[in-house]
């Protein structure tokens, strides 16, 4: 998924997550050569598409 086509304006959000979850997110993102932000955006988009 090309996130640049979803929106051109980035918005900073501040969330709190358990440290162990952040470590898992970072590991999964790194394995996919993505930033944490890109990984979380893709995961959120995937979940929203699944709920349709």
N, C-alpha and C positions, 0 to 999 in steps of 0.2 A: 504494500500500500504506500503510495506516494503522499506523505503528509503535507507536502507543499501545495497539493491540489485541494486539500480540505479547507484550509484557512491560510491567509497570508499574514494575519496578525497573531503573534504569540502573546499569551497572557500568563503572567506568573501567578502560580497558586502556592499556598503554603499549607501542607498537610502533615499530620503526624502519623507515623506507622511504627509498628514494633521493629526494633533493630534487626531481628532475625529475618523478618519479611523483606526489609530493605536489602539485606545481604543476598537473599534469594533473587530478588528483582535485579540487582546489579549483576549477579552471575548469569542469569538468563539473558539480560540485555547484552552483556559482553560476548556471550556465545553466538549471538545474532549480529554482532558488530553494530549495535545500536546504543544510543545514549539512554540513560535512565528515562528521560522525558519522552523520547520517541517510543520506547518500549511501553511505558504506561499509557501513552496516547493510543497506541495500537491495541493494547489490551482493553482499554475502555471502549474503543470503537467496536472491537470484536464482541464484547458483551452487549453493547447496544444493538448490534445487528442480530445477535442470537435471540434477543428478547422479542423480536418482531413476530 
